[in-house]
Amino acid sequence: MQSLLSFDEGPPISAPLRFFLTAPLFAIAAGLLLLWSGPEMLASRWTPQVLAFTHLITVGFMLQVMLGALQQLLPVMAGACMHQADRVASVVHATISLGAGLLAAAFLTSLPLLFAAAAVILAIGIVTFVGAALHALQGAVVGCAVRHGLRLALLGLLLTAGIGLVNAIALGWPIDIALQLWTNVHLAWGFVGWAGVLLGVVGFVVVPMFQQTRPYPRWFSQGFAGSGAALVALWTAAELTGYACTAAVLAVGVVLLAASLALMTLNLLLGSKRPSLDAVHLLWRFGMASAVAACGWLLLAQVSASVAQWQCWSLLFGTLVLVGSFMSVIQAMLYKIVPFMVWLHLQERAQGRLMAPNVKKVLAEKPMRGHTWAHFLAVGLLLLAVVWPQWLVYPAGLALVMSNGWLLRNLWAAVAVYRSHLARIEALDAT
């Protein structure tokens, strides 16, 4: 897999960086929402505040980073250079940012106009990005499982967004659809068909390379994306056509596939040849352990009526998946992508006249490790707040704000290094 990497062409640094610097602001907003709403927010998964919180994380944080990262990873991993990348980034960043804010506001106010505006604006951004990315992949000269997996992930994003669009319209207007059923389908495509497939495809390359582990088994890395997309598609068809038993069996298959990715990754990480456990490695381990716990908890809810009837079970599952797993891995990726981008662009700009700073100088280990432990604390408090909201909802909200504020500070520190060295290069140009 590592031989696939190509660093020859990539987008301007401003294209992905704007997504990365915006994402923590939405996670901070999610923490502030928790502080503002108080214990009543966690009464069920269906409260307006929980729905707004969820989409601040999934659209405002996760989607921002994933789209920004793909702009950098498409040319590196698949040799797919996006045409007019900076212009695409400007349109997509503006629409995703505005749409995420409007969607959260729509859930909090229940105003049909806000749901419609959020749905249309987000659709424009997602379709623009997916169209540009698929066009780039079509022109890529490298034929590989990575390119195939990226295509499936992008199609999963389109389906996730399309189903979300239908749900948003149904929330604003009295459309006769089974909203809870379609919400579950939306979640399945979002968690597995889009984010899970993308995480797997990227992880198959970056985990062995950066975490110094053995490679994933070839049969697994080549079959995961197709299997994930196929299982979710079959489950969706069975669920929507009323084949309850078939749907239940396929749902278990989807969960087991996700769990297998997390367990295999965790096993590889535990056998890493790294001499020390840095912040990125800890975030990967924590994210995979959270994913395993979430899958186990979901399977337990399928076989235990007492767990399934407990009003907290779905909130615990959502917290493990979103904040414990996806946010942890996304933060780990940020701590690798951003220093690499700074080093690469400074090296290209200097043309050998001035040595670019080492990636470890761009973003030092100490502030990353501090943020990592703050993030772990936030996840723990959020899980406990689900069970004891009266006591812990405010500490959890504060911890989420502080941890993502720390993340934002670290990312801006890397930007400061870039600007400082760029100024030195420009001074050389002037002489």
N, C-alpha and C positions, 0 to 999 in steps of 0.2 A: 504493500500500500504506500509506503513512504516514497517509493520511486515515482508516484503520481504527482508529488508536489512540484510546483513550478512557481518561482518568484519573479519571473521576467516581467509580467504585466499585472497591473492592479489599478484600482480606482484611486483618485486623489484622496489624501488622508481625510479631507473634510467630509467625504461621502459617508463612510461608516462612523466617523467620530461623532457626528451630530446625533446619531441614534444613541450611542453609548452614553453621552453626557446628559441626554434627556431622560433616559429610562429610570435612573434612581429617583428623579423628581416624582414620578408616578408612584413608586413604592413608598416614598415619604408621604405623599398624599393619602395613600392607603392607611398608613399608620395614624395620620392626623384624623382620618375618618373614624378609625377605631376609638381614638380619644374623644372625639366629638359625640359619637353615638352612644358610648357606654355599654353596659351589660346587656341592654335590651337588643342590641344588634345581633347577638349570638343566640337568639331564641330558636332559630331554625335556619336552614340553608336558603330559605325563600324570602327572608326579610329584604327590603330594598337596600339596606346598608350592606348586607353580605353580598348581594348581587353586584352592587357598585364596587365593593372592595375586590371581588373576584376579577372583575374586568379591568380595574386599575392595575392589577398584577399581570393578568394574562395578555391584555392588549397594550397597556401603557408601559409595562416593564418587559415582559417576555418577548412580545412581538417586536418591540423596538429593537432590542438587542439582537434577536435572531435575524431580522432583516438586515440590520447593519453588518452583522457578522457574515452573512451570506454574500454581501457585496465584496468583502475581502476574500472569502473562502472559495467562491466560484472560480475565479481565475487561478487560485493557488492549488485547489484540490482537483478541479475538473478541466482546467485549461479553457474556461468559459469566460470571456471578457465581455462585460455588459456594455452595450453601446450607450454613449453619453451618460456614463455612470453618475456624474455629479448632478446632472439635470434630473435624472430619475430619482436620485436620493432626495433632492429638494422637494419634489412633488410628493413622494411617498412619506418623507418625514413630516411634512406639514399636515398631510391628511390623516396619518396615523395618530399624531399628537392631538390634533383638534378632535378627531373622531373619538379617541379614547376619553377625552374630557367630557365631550357631549354625551357619550354613552353612560358614563358614571352619573352625570347630572340627570339623565333621563330616568335611570333607575330610582334615584332619590326623589324625583318630583312626579314621576308617572305622566309626564307631558308627552302626548303623541307626537307633537312636532319635533321634540328633541330626539325621540327614537328614530323618526324618519331621517332627520338631518344626520345623526350619527351613522345610521346604516348606509346612507348614500355616500357620505364622505369616506368612511372606512372601505366601502366597496371600490371606490375610485383608487384609493391608495393600494389596496391589495391586488386588484386586477392590473394596475400599472406595473407593480413590482413583479408579479408572477409572469406577466407577458414578457417583460424585458429579460427576466431570468431564463425562461424557457427558450426564448430566441437565442440567448447567449449559449445555452447548452446545446441547442440545435447546431450551432456553428462550431462547437468544440471538436477538436481533432482526436481527443482521447476517448476511446471507448472502454468503459469500465463499469464495475458495480457501483462505484461512487456516483457517477453521472446518472445511472438508472435510479439509484436511491434518492438523489436530490430531486429528480423529476417527480417521483412518487410523493415526496414530502411536499413539494409545491402544489401538486394536485390535491393533496390532503388539506393544505391551507385553503385552497379555493372552496372545497366542500365544506370545511369548517365555517368559513365566512358566509357561504351561501345559506347554510342552515341557520346560522346566527342572524342573517338578514331576515329570514322568514319569521324567526322567533321575535325579533325586535318589532316587526310590523304587527305581529299578533298581540304583543304587549301594548301597542299604541291604539290598535283598532280591534273591534270584535270579530276576529276571523276564527272560523270554526276549525281549529286544529287541536290535537292532543298535545298541549304545550309541554307537559312534564315529559312525555315520551320524546318529543323532538329536542327538548333540552338535554336529555340523556344521550341522544344520538349526537348532538352538537359537542357534548363533553367527550364522547368516545373518539370522535374524529379529531378534536383539538388535542387531547392528551396523547393519543396513540398514533392516529393516522397522519398528523402533522408534526407535533413536537417530539413525540417518541421516535418516529422514523428518522427525523432530522438529527436528533441526539445520537441515535445509533450510527447513522452514516458518518457523522463527524467524529464520533468517539472511536470508531474502528481505525481511524487514521491518527488522531491526536493522542489517544491514551498510550499506545505503544511508543510513539515518538517522544512525547514530552514527559511521560511518567515512567519511562524506561521499564516497560513490562514486556512480557511475551506477546506476540500478535494474537488476535482473536482467531479461533478456528475458521478456516477458509469457508467451510460449508455454512457456518453461522453468519459471517459477515456478508456473504453473497446472497443469502436467502432471507435475511431478517426483514429488509424493507418490503419486499414483495409479499412475504408471509403476513406482516403486520397490516398492510393495506388490504390484502385479501380477506383476512379474518374480520377486520372491522366492517368491510363491505358486506360480507355474508351475514354477520350479526345484524347489521342495519336492515338488510332485506328480511331476515327472519323476524326481527322485532316489529317492523312496520306492517308485515303481512299477518301477524298474529300467531306465528308458530312459536309458542312460548317455550316449549321444551328444547327445541332446536336452538333458540336464541340463548337460553340459559347455558347450554353446552358450549356454544360459540363464545359466550361472554367469559366463561372459564378459560377457554383457549386464548383469548386476547390477554387476560390477566397473566396467565402463565408465560406467554411470550414476553410480555413486559418484564415480568419477574426474572426470566432467564437472562435478559440483557443486563439487568441490574446485578444479579448474582454473578454472572460471568465477569462483568467489569470489576466488581468488588473483589473477586478472587484474583484477578490479574493485578489489581492495585496492591493487594496484600502481599503479592510476590514480587513487587517492584524492586529493582536494583538500585534505587535512589539511596544515597547514603544518609539522607535526613528527610523528614516529612515536612515539606514546606506548606505554605498556606494553600496553594493550588491543589496539592495532593490531598490535604485534609478536606477541602471543599468537595473534591470528587468522591472521596470515601463517604463523607456524610451524606451527599446527595444520593449515592447508590444505596446506602443503608436505609435512608428514608423511603426510597422507592420500593425496596423489599418490604419494609414495614407496611407501606400503603397497600401493596398487592396482597400481603397476608391478611390485613385488616378487611379488605374488600371481599376476599374469599370467605373469611369468617362470617361476614354479614350475609353471605349467600346461603350458608348452611345453618346459621344460628338465628332463630326468630327473635330471641331476646336482644341480640346485638342489632339486628335490622330494625327493631322497633325503638331502640334507644335514640332519642332525638339528636344526640351529639355525634353519632357515628359518622354521618356524612361530612360534618364539619371537621372532624378529626382527619378523615380521609383527604379532604380537600387541602387542609393545612400541610399534611405530609407530602402530598403530590406537588402543590404549587410552591410553597415556601421552603419546605424541607428538601425536596428533590430538585425541581427545575431551577429555582432561584439559586441554589447552591452551585449547581453545575454551570449555570450561565455566568455567575460571578467568577468561577474558576476560569472559564473561557475568556472573560474580559481581562483577567490578570495575565493571560498569555497573549491575547491578540493585540491589546493596546501597546504594550512595550515593544512587541515585534513591529507593529506599524510605525512607531516613532523611529526605531532603529533603521528600518528599511528605507523610509522616506528621507531621513537625514543622510543616509549613506548615498542614496541616488542623487540627492541634491548637491552634496559636497563634491562628488566626482573625484574622490581620493585626496582632496586638498585638506580635509579635516576629518579626523576619525570620528565616526558616530559613537555615541555613548553605548556601552554595553547594556543589554536589556535589564540586567539586575540593577544598573544605575538609574535607568528610567523610572522604575518603580521598585523601591526597596522592600525587602522581606518584612521588616518590622511593622510598618503601617498596614501591609496586607494581612499579616498574622493578627494584628489587633482588630481589624475589621472582621476577620474570620470568626474570632471568638465572640465578638459582638453579635454577629449573625446567628451563631449557634444559640446564644442566649435568647435572641428574639424568637427563634423557632420553638425552643423549649417553653418559653412563656406563652406563646400563642397556643400551643397544644394544651397547656394547663388552663389557659383562659377559657377554652371551649368547655371544659368541665366545671371550672369554678370562676365564671365570669364576674361575679360580684367582687371578688377579691383581686383578680389578676388581669382584667381587661385593660386597665390603664397602664400598669407596668409593661404589658405586652405591646400596646400601641406606642409607648415611649421608646421601647427597645427597638421596634421596627423603624421608627423615625431616626433614631441615633445610628443604627447599623447602616442604613442606606445613606445617611448623611456622611458617614465615614467612607463608604464606597465612593460617593461623589467627590469627596475631598481627595481620595487617592487618585482617581482618574484625572482630576484637574492638576494634580502634582505632576503626572506624566505629561500633560499638555504644557505645563510650565517648562519642563525640561526640553520639550520640542521647540518651543518658542525661543528659549535661551540659545540653544545651539543653532537654530535657524538664523537668529540675529547675527551670530558670529560668522556664519557662512555668507550672509548678505554683506557683512563688513568686508570680507575677503573679495567679494564681487566688485565692491566699490573702489578697491585699491588697484 
